[in-house]
Every structure is written in structure tokens, then in C-alpha cells.
Amino acid sequence: MTNEKTQKNKDFKELLRENGLKVTSPRLRVLKEITHKEAAISQPDLEKIVGTDIDRVTLYRILSSFEEKGIVHKIFDLNGTATYAMCYSNCTENHHHDQHVHFICSICNNVYCLNEVSLPKITLPPHFALHSLAINAVGLCGNCQKET
């Protein structure tokens, strides 16, 4: 019987292989850190967590390749900083299906994917084609509401 940590590591390895990426310790570490967080995480925050284990350029390349392959999606916080969250399984290379509401806390600036919130149906005029949809809701997260 495998424990939860071993199972997640096995799933991460499988995810990398399915996307044609070599399984490396830095990639596995980044996946672990992204999935460990409740909110999306920025590259600067990831740099603080991984310290000197993964250099800045390697981390940037990992995040870029993950986004390109549809493993993570990028959301900008209120300061314009890119944050990253895991994609659903139906995201594919160069085609994200992360069409859900993103909630940004106006106090702590955390970005949350609200996958359970339905998006409104968008009716476009003739000759318009929708490629992606981004809806950001701004307010107070549960933690910041408790503190105010």
C-alpha cells in the first residue's frame, strides 16, 4: 500500500511523461509546491520556497513549459504579478480550458480559482470568435474576512 505522498509523486511523474516532459527533481518540486497551495502562487513566492534548490532561470523555464503544455494556467493578481495554478485535465498543449472565475483578495492579494462558479453565457456579435474568457472577482477571502 502506497502512502499519499508516494502516490502524488507517481501521479506527477505520469503527468510529466504524458506531456512529453522529462521527469526531473525540479519539475516534481514545482508541481508539489503548486498543488500544496490553496491559492495560485507567483514565481517570486516559489523562489522563496525552493531557495537555492532551483535557480530563477530554471524555475521560469519550468513554469513556461508547464503553461505551454496545459499543466498550469497563469492569472495576474492586482499588482500585475503572474500567479500559477494547476489546470484541469482537459487543458492541452497551447489550449487552456481554464474558463472559470478567479477570485482576487483585495487585502492579501491571493488568487483563487473558483471552479465551482458557473460562468455566464457570452453571446458575441457575428464575425467574432471567442478564444478565451477571463473573469476576475475582487473582494475579501475567508482568512482576511476573519481578521477584519
C-alpha positions in Angstrom: 0.0 0.0 0.0 1.5 3.3 -1.1 1.1 6.4 1.1 -0.4 9.7 -0.2 3.0 11.4 -0.8 4.3 8.4 -2.9 1.0 8.4 -4.9 1.2 12.1 -5.7 4.8 11.8 -6.8 3.8 8.9 -9.0 0.9 11.0 -10.5 3.3 13.9 -11.1 5.7 11.7 -12.9 2.9 10.4 -15.0 1.7 13.9 -15.7 5.1 15.0 -16.9 5.5 11.9 -19.1 2.0 12.3 -20.6 3.0 15.9 -21.6 6.4 14.8 -23.2 8.4 16.3 -20.4 11.4 14.7 -18.8 10.9 13.8 -15.1 13.3 15.9 -13.1 13.6 16.7 -9.4 13.0 20.5 -10.0 9.8 19.8 -12.1 8.5 17.5 -9.4 9.3 20.0 -6.7 7.4 22.8 -8.6 4.4 20.6 -9.1 4.4 19.7 -5.4 4.6 23.3 -4.3 1.8 24.5 -6.7 -0.6 21.7 -5.7 0.2 22.2 -2.0 -1.1 25.8 -2.0 -4.8 26.7 -1.8 -4.3 29.8 -3.9 -2.3 30.4 -7.1 1.4 31.1 -6.5 3.8 33.5 -8.1 7.3 32.9 -9.3 8.8 35.1 -6.6 6.9 33.2 -4.0 8.1 29.9 -5.5 11.7 31.2 -5.5 11.4 31.9 -1.7 10.1 28.4 -1.1 12.6 26.4 -3.2 15.5 28.7 -2.2 18.7 27.7 -3.9 17.4 24.3 -4.9 16.1 25.7 -8.2 17.7 28.8 -9.9 15.5 31.6 -11.2 16.0 30.8 -14.9 15.2 27.1 -14.5 12.1 27.9 -12.5 11.0 30.4 -15.2 11.5 27.7 -17.9 9.6 25.1 -15.8 6.6 27.4 -15.4 6.7 28.4 -19.1 6.8 24.7 -20.2 4.0 23.8 -17.8 1.8 26.6 -19.1 2.6 25.7 -22.7 1.7 22.1 -22.1 -1.6 22.9 -20.3 -0.4 21.7 -16.9 -0.8 25.2 -15.2 -2.5 28.4 -16.2 -1.4 31.9 -15.5 -3.5 34.5 -13.6 -2.4 38.1 -12.9 -3.0 39.4 -9.4 -4.0 43.0 -8.6 -0.3 44.1 -8.9 0.1 42.6 -12.3 2.2 39.7 -11.0 1.7 36.4 -12.8 0.5 33.6 -10.5 0.1 30.0 -11.4 -2.5 27.3 -10.6 -3.0 23.8 -11.8 -5.2 23.3 -14.9 -8.0 20.8 -15.1 -7.2 17.6 -17.0 -9.0 18.8 -20.2 -6.3 21.5 -20.8 -4.0 20.6 -23.6 -0.8 21.9 -25.2 -1.4 25.5 -26.3 -5.1 25.3 -25.5 -6.3 26.1 -22.0 -9.8 25.4 -20.8 -9.4 27.3 -17.5 -12.5 29.3 -18.1 -13.6 29.8 -14.5 -13.9 32.7 -12.2 -10.7 33.8 -10.4 -11.2 35.5 -7.1 -8.5 38.0 -6.0 -8.4 39.1 -2.4 -8.0 42.9 -2.2 -6.1 42.6 1.1 -3.7 39.7 0.9 -3.7 39.6 -3.0 -4.1 35.8 -3.1 -5.7 34.5 -6.3 -8.2 31.6 -6.0 -9.6 29.5 -8.8 -13.4 29.2 -8.3 -14.0 26.2 -10.5 -17.5 25.6 -9.0 -18.8 29.1 -10.0 -20.6 29.0 -13.3 -19.6 31.5 -16.0 -22.3 33.4 -17.8 -23.1 32.5 -21.4 -21.4 35.0 -23.7 -23.2 35.9 -26.9 -20.9 37.6 -29.4 -21.8 39.6 -32.4 -21.4 38.0 -35.8 -17.9 37.6 -37.1 -16.4 37.4 -33.5 -14.7 34.3 -32.2 -14.1 33.7 -28.5 -10.6 32.2 -27.8 -10.6 32.6 -24.0 -12.6 34.1 -21.2 -11.2 35.6 -18.0 -13.5 36.8 -15.2 -11.8 38.2 -12.1 -13.9 38.8 -8.9 -12.2 41.1 -6.3 -13.1 41.1 -2.6 -12.1 39.6 0.7 -11.1 36.0 1.1 -12.2 33.9 4.1 -9.0 34.5 6.0 -9.0 38.2 5.6 -12.6 38.5 6.5 -11.8 36.7 9.8 -9.1 39.3 10.5 -11.2 42.4 9.9 
